[in-house]
Amino acid sequence: MARPAANPQQLADDIIAGNRRALAKGITLVESTHPDHRRDALALLAAVMPHTGRASRIGISGVPGVGKSTFIESFGTFLIDAGHRVAVLAVDPTSALSGGSILGDKTRMQTLAFNPAAFIRPSPAGKTLGGVTRRTRESLLLCEAAGFDVVLVETVGVGQSETAVADMTDLFMLLLLPSGGDELQGIKRGIMELADLVLVNKADGSQLGTAQQTLADYRSALHFMQSRSAQWRPQALACSALHNQQIDAVWEAIQAFYAAMADADALAKRRAEQARSWMWSEMGETLLNDLRHDPRVKQALPALEAEVVAGRVPATAAALELIELFRR
Ligand code: GDP
């Protein structure tokens, strides 16, 4: 495989200078699992580090069809018109299985895709959510270094990907559909608890009344929910991504969030906690990977696993035995 970067320092300089091709190249480098590339990627990240941390990092989630890409198109265009530079990244753990990814479809976000102030990158493919998440986190840093001051990280409502995105962004936004009746949609409570901002999308046309009702339901639900931060009480808004309605109100709410989170260094603390937990998950991933590839473990694994599956050996005993093999 060709080495994508001749010199990580040169690449870092080009990224910091705002060169889009360099940014794309840098992201390709951090996405690579080749050991040589990994070394270069770490050098690249170290070089850009002083230029990171200045963007608003916003997570966006919601079930397929809720209007995420329509919203990102409309919100992104709104931000660019207001003078911002917007990068759009994604965490889609299903992309490895389906072969496609949520931002891979060229027909999505067409206006934004051709806007020079926007940068859109599909989810990296990966075998584990941890791997996909790491690469998106690193890409986020590169986008910041390249001068994008708003980074939107999209995810599909699958598995643990919402938690992963909430853990790498400042503000986690959940898009919901207008739903008749007063039942809260099949949204898992844990995901609601991650949300700093809830948006009832498609508040237009014949769905307007339903959307208003859904909004009222969520507002009262949020009222009784534990907030993630003492500084910020989660808010709910209704909008129409398709008709660009209330998009400015969404940005206002985000600004209010940042103003509130400046208090008592709440944002800095959230980011510090995220960095700490990222470090631990990196160690976990790396150790687990080493363990899986250890020849002694590899040799003993199939038989032991079969014993565990058959119920003849307790899982804890097998785990300990494999770890002992690895430590020797
Ligand atoms: P995603 O799967 O969450 O990315 O959803 P899309 O953005 O692809 O939108 C799914 C469908 O909902 C598309 O047909 C959109 O045109 C439509 N849609 C998105 N936002 C709105 C909205 O605000 N109002 C209405 N009426 N339709 C919308």
Residues whose N, C-alpha, C, O or C-beta is under 5 A from the ligand:
A	BS01	GDP	V63 P64 G65 V66 G67 K68 S69 T70 F71 N201 K202 A203 D204 C239 S240 A241 L242 H243
